[in-house]
Amino acid sequence: MVDRLRSVLRWEGALVLLFIATIVYGNNGSQYFLTRGNIFFVLLNVGEVAIMALPLTLIVITGEIDLSVASILGIAGLTMGELFQHGYGIWWAMIGALAVGVLAGAFNGLLITQLGLPSLAVTIGTLTLYRGIAQGILPTDTIQVYKPPYSNIGVTPIGGTEIPWSFAFFAVLAVIFGVVLHATPLGRSIYAIGAGQEAARFAGIRVRRIKFWLYVLSGLLSAFAGILWTLRFSSARYDSGIGLELFVVTIVLLGGVSIFGGRGTIIGVALAVIVLGSLQTAMTQANQSPQEQNIVIGALLILSVVVPNAPGMYRRARLRWQSIMARRHAGEAAEAAEA
């Protein structure tokens, strides 16, 4: 337990150092990086992504994955736009979007928990499925969704601050998720599932039920992110949020959540949100191309998987090498005895 706590603190400490380095890099690249207006845009650009990262954190801790989050964002936003365009009030349109998100998450959860299909294959499939349905509904046109004061959510900060509404929603949700994960029996059950599903079942933990509802929660909050995205741009398109799943997964893994399950904190994920948001803005102001930014994000994703698991990988490689050498020596000894 102590070693695990030390490992977490070391990782989160490294994120703090990375954030400081990002601030120095951004400030050297642009004189506007540390201005109040720029801080607003840094937080605004990661608001929806950060919200989607919270339920994904819990899913990854259980040893699963959900790559359909950005597609659910897109189809939920499109549902909201369609309902609004056909005369439904903005609140009914948002409720419809949330319902679509819940159904999409429940579909993922059923395939994974009831049919026993691997979450990676399922969510890659539904990533394409949900995006394809959205494209079939609205292949080219953009639906305008403009309804003051709701449309101001994405373009104006909370009064008297430089904090966007989307990031404020994330902050509130992060506190709730942190309390649930780190201070409740449900949180302990989530960690136990990631540490070993069979052992968790023998301990009386309802593994399938918890996983199912985590996917429903992921669909719900992805749809909520889709609502915020639609309000921010005052429009809905089938390709809204396309490619964001990579960014969401990077945040979760960079936050110290183990891809193998059983380890991770909400504080680490929150730090990763700030780091990636600041880094992306700093690279944009330094005139780095989107391709170069993708290279950096991809490299961070790989490092987030390799670095925390390097000691275990080294131990497994050493044991494998020792086993190979032991078998070789045993064979040589047998040959020598026969001679």
C-alpha positions as a printed Julia matrix, in Angstrom:
339×3 Matrix{Float64}:
   0.0     0.0     0.0
   2.81    2.39    0.92
   4.71    1.53   -2.27
   1.59    2.14   -4.35
   1.05    5.54   -2.68
   4.66    6.48   -3.33
   4.29    5.47   -6.97
   1.18    7.64   -7.35
   2.85   10.63   -5.71
   5.9    10.25   -7.92
   3.72   10.17  -11.05
   1.63   13.15  -10.02
   4.78   15.01   -9.02
   6.16   14.35  -12.51
   2.95   15.79  -13.97
   3.42   18.95  -11.92
   6.98   19.27  -13.26
   5.71   18.68  -16.79
   3.1    21.4   -16.29
   5.79   23.84  -15.12
   7.91   22.97  -18.18
   4.86   23.54  -20.4
   4.29   26.97  -18.84
   7.93   27.92  -19.45
   7.74   26.66  -23.05
   4.48   28.47  -23.73
   5.65   31.73  -22.17
   8.85   31.67  -24.22
   6.88   30.96  -27.38
   4.27   33.69  -26.98
   3.93   36.78  -24.85
   0.19   36.17  -24.7
   0.39   32.68  -23.2
  -0.08   33.73  -19.56
  -2.72   36.39  -20.21
  -6.18   36.09  -18.66
  -7.87   35.71  -22.04
  -5.55   32.89  -23.06
  -6.18   31.01  -19.81
  -9.88   31.06  -20.69
  -9.22   29.48  -24.09
  -6.85   26.86  -22.62
  -9.58   25.68  -20.26
 -12.32   26.03  -22.88
 -10.52   23.77  -25.35
 -10.31   20.88  -22.89
 -13.67   21.23  -21.13
 -15.66   18.63  -23.08
 -12.72   16.26  -23.38
 -12.08   16.44  -19.65
 -15.71   15.59  -18.88
 -15.51   12.48  -21.07
 -12.25   11.46  -19.4
 -13.85   11.08  -15.96
 -16.06    8.02  -16.61
 -13.38    6.58  -18.87
 -11.02    6.73  -15.89
 -13.28    4.42  -13.92
 -13.71    2.09  -16.9
  -9.95    1.8   -17.47
  -9.37    1.16  -13.76
 -11.66   -1.89  -14.09
  -9.43   -3.12  -16.92
 -11.73   -2.13  -19.8
 -11.79    0.66  -22.42
 -14.34    2.84  -24.22
 -13.23    4.29  -27.56
 -16.72    5.36  -28.63
 -16.92    8.47  -26.42
 -16.3    11.0   -29.2
 -18.81    9.31  -31.5
 -21.42    9.45  -28.74
 -20.61   13.15  -28.37
 -21.27   13.59  -32.08
 -24.52   11.63  -32.3
 -25.87   13.24  -29.11
 -25.12   16.73  -30.39
 -26.75   15.87  -33.71
 -29.84   14.55  -31.9
 -30.07   17.81  -30.0
 -29.77   19.79  -33.23
 -32.41   17.72  -35.03
 -34.91   18.05  -32.2
 -34.29   21.78  -31.89
 -34.68   22.27  -35.64
 -38.0    20.43  -35.61
 -39.51   22.77  -33.05
 -38.72   21.14  -29.73
 -37.61   23.42  -26.92
 -33.93   23.56  -26.06
 -34.46   21.64  -22.81
 -36.34   18.84  -24.57
 -33.61   18.76  -27.21
 -30.96   18.37  -24.49
 -32.94   15.64  -22.73
 -33.22   13.79  -26.04
 -29.45   14.04  -26.49
 -28.83   12.65  -23.0
 -31.24    9.79  -23.68
 -29.32    8.87  -26.84
 -26.09    8.9   -24.86
 -27.56    6.59  -22.21
 -28.81    4.17  -24.87
 -25.44    4.17  -26.65
 -23.59    3.52  -23.39
 -26.05    0.8   -22.41
 -25.56   -0.9   -25.79
 -21.8    -0.93  -25.21
 -22.29   -2.25  -21.7
 -24.64   -5.05  -22.75
 -22.3    -6.31  -25.46
 -19.35   -6.31  -23.06
 -20.93   -7.55  -19.82
 -23.67   -9.87  -21.07
 -22.13  -11.31  -24.22
 -18.6   -11.26  -22.85
 -17.14   -9.48  -25.87
 -13.83   -7.61  -25.51
 -14.36   -3.92  -24.82
 -11.66   -2.85  -27.28
 -13.35   -4.59  -30.22
 -16.86   -3.54  -29.15
 -16.1     0.15  -28.73
 -14.05    0.34  -31.93
 -17.12   -1.08  -33.65
 -19.58    1.28  -31.98
 -17.21    4.19  -32.61
 -17.77    3.58  -36.32
 -21.44    2.6   -35.9
 -22.51    5.73  -34.03
 -20.54    7.99  -36.35
 -22.07    6.23  -39.35
 -25.61    6.66  -38.0
 -24.94   10.36  -37.45
 -23.58   10.71  -40.97
 -26.62    8.91  -42.36
 -28.93   11.35  -40.59
 -27.0    14.46  -41.57
 -24.37   13.77  -44.27
 -23.31   17.31  -45.17
 -25.44   20.12  -43.74
 -24.91   21.92  -40.46
 -27.84   22.47  -38.12
 -27.84   25.85  -36.42
 -28.54   25.64  -32.68
 -28.62   29.17  -31.36
 -30.61   29.83  -28.2
 -29.45   32.63  -25.87
 -28.44   32.59  -23.09
 -27.51   28.89  -23.43
 -25.4    29.51  -26.51
 -23.23   31.84  -24.44
 -22.0    28.89  -22.36
 -19.17   28.19  -24.77
 -18.1    31.73  -25.55
 -18.28   33.61  -22.25
 -16.67   32.75  -18.9
 -18.39   32.55  -15.55
 -18.97   36.1   -14.34
 -15.93   37.66  -12.69
 -13.59   34.82  -13.68
 -11.77   33.42  -16.69
 -13.25   29.95  -16.16
 -15.43   28.54  -18.96
 -18.68   26.87  -18.01
 -17.58   23.54  -19.47
 -14.46   23.46  -17.29
 -16.49   24.45  -14.23
 -18.79   21.48  -14.89
 -15.69   19.28  -15.15
 -14.32   20.6   -11.85
 -17.57   19.84  -10.01
 -17.81   16.38  -11.58
 -14.14   15.69  -10.79
 -14.78   16.33   -7.08
 -17.77   13.98   -7.15
 -15.85   11.29   -9.02
 -12.88   11.7    -6.67
 -15.02   11.18   -3.58
 -16.79    8.15   -5.1
 -13.58    6.53   -6.32
 -11.38    7.17   -3.31
 -13.77    7.25   -0.36
 -16.67    4.86   -0.98
 -17.22    1.08   -1.16
 -18.08    1.47   -4.86
 -14.67    2.98   -5.51
 -12.96    0.14   -3.67
 -14.98   -2.32   -5.73
 -13.84   -0.63   -8.96
 -10.19   -0.98   -7.9
 -10.79   -4.58   -6.88
 -12.27   -5.43  -10.28
  -9.22   -4.0   -12.0
  -6.86   -5.89   -9.7
  -8.55   -9.22  -10.42
 -12.05   -9.91  -11.69
 -12.27  -13.48  -10.44
 -11.14  -12.51   -6.96
 -13.62   -9.63   -7.0
 -16.46  -12.03   -7.9
 -15.5   -14.38   -5.07
 -15.53  -11.36   -2.75
 -19.17  -10.75   -3.65
 -18.62   -7.75   -5.94
 -21.18   -7.48   -8.74
 -18.61   -7.14  -11.5
 -20.96   -7.2   -14.49
 -23.44   -4.79  -12.96
 -20.77   -2.24  -12.04
 -19.17   -2.41  -15.47
 -22.54   -2.05  -17.21
 -23.47    1.08  -15.27
 -20.01    2.57  -15.85
 -20.63    2.31  -19.6
 -24.06    3.9   -19.16
 -22.39    6.71  -17.19
 -19.8     7.11  -19.94
 -22.55    7.44  -22.53
 -24.43    9.97  -20.39
 -21.44   12.23  -19.8
 -20.28   11.91  -23.41
 -23.74   13.11  -24.44
 -23.49   15.96  -21.91
 -20.15   16.89  -23.5
 -21.93   16.78  -26.88
 -24.52   19.26  -25.6
 -21.81   21.65  -24.42
 -19.96   21.21  -27.73
 -23.13   22.02  -29.69
 -23.85   25.09  -27.58
 -20.26   26.29  -27.9
 -20.32   26.23  -31.7
 -24.07   27.0   -31.97
 -24.33   24.18  -34.48
 -24.47   20.41  -34.85
 -22.61   18.29  -37.38
 -22.18   14.54  -37.77
 -18.38   14.9   -37.47
 -18.42   16.92  -34.25
 -15.58   15.81  -31.99
 -14.1    13.43  -34.54
 -10.74   12.11  -33.34
 -11.19   13.28  -29.75
 -11.13    9.7   -28.44
  -7.32    9.72  -28.79
  -7.12   12.89  -26.72
  -9.43   11.47  -24.04
  -7.46    8.21  -23.75
  -4.19   10.18  -23.59
  -5.51   12.26  -20.69
  -6.55    9.17  -18.76
  -3.28    7.3   -19.25
  -1.11   10.4   -18.79
  -2.97   10.9   -15.51
  -1.4     7.69  -14.23
  -4.3     5.28  -14.79
  -2.9     1.84  -15.62
  -4.05    0.43  -18.94
  -4.04   -2.98  -17.19
  -6.49   -1.77  -14.55
  -6.4    -1.51  -10.78
  -4.51    1.77  -10.48
  -5.2     5.48  -11.01
  -6.46    8.68   -9.35
  -8.81   11.49  -10.29
  -6.19   14.03   -9.18
  -3.74   12.61  -11.72
  -6.35   12.82  -14.48
  -7.16   16.44  -13.55
  -3.45   17.31  -13.72
  -3.21   15.61  -17.12
  -6.12   17.74  -18.36
  -4.29   20.93  -17.44
  -0.98   19.71  -18.85
  -2.37   18.63  -22.23
  -4.58   21.7   -22.55
  -1.65   24.02  -21.85
   0.7    22.06  -24.11
  -1.73   22.06  -27.03
  -2.27   25.81  -26.75
   1.46   26.48  -26.36
   2.25   24.47  -29.5
  -0.49   26.25  -31.45
   0.85   29.67  -30.46
   4.35   28.47  -31.4
   2.99   27.74  -34.91
   3.39   23.98  -34.57
   1.31   22.19  -37.2
  -1.57   19.85  -36.23
   0.53   16.94  -37.49
   3.38   17.87  -35.13
   0.92   18.22  -32.26
  -0.45   14.75  -33.0
   3.1    13.36  -32.88
   3.59   14.86  -29.42
   0.24   13.57  -28.15
   0.95   10.12  -29.58
   4.38   10.07  -27.95
   2.86   11.05  -24.6
   0.29    8.26  -25.0
   3.03    5.67  -25.56
   5.13    6.98  -22.66
   2.07    6.92  -20.41
   1.76    3.19  -21.06
   5.45    2.27  -21.0
   6.89    4.32  -18.12
   4.52    3.26  -15.27
   4.76   -0.38  -16.32
   8.5    -0.41  -17.03
   9.48   -2.05  -13.69
   6.96   -4.85  -14.18
   7.99   -5.3   -17.8
  11.63   -5.5   -16.71
  10.83   -8.1   -14.03
   8.83  -10.22  -16.47
  11.58  -10.0   -19.09
  14.22  -10.97  -16.51
  12.18  -13.95  -15.3
  11.6   -15.04  -18.89
  15.33  -14.8   -19.62
  16.19  -16.73  -16.46
  13.71  -19.44  -17.44
  15.23  -19.7   -20.92
  18.76  -19.91  -19.51
  17.69  -22.52  -16.92
  16.19  -24.71  -19.64
  19.32  -24.29  -21.76
  21.62  -25.26  -18.87
  19.38  -28.24  -18.07
  19.6   -29.37  -21.71
  23.38  -29.0   -21.73
  23.63  -30.95  -18.49
  21.47  -33.73  -19.92
  23.62  -33.9   -23.05
  26.78  -34.04  -20.96
  25.35  -36.88  -18.83
  24.44  -38.89  -21.91
  27.94  -38.42  -23.31
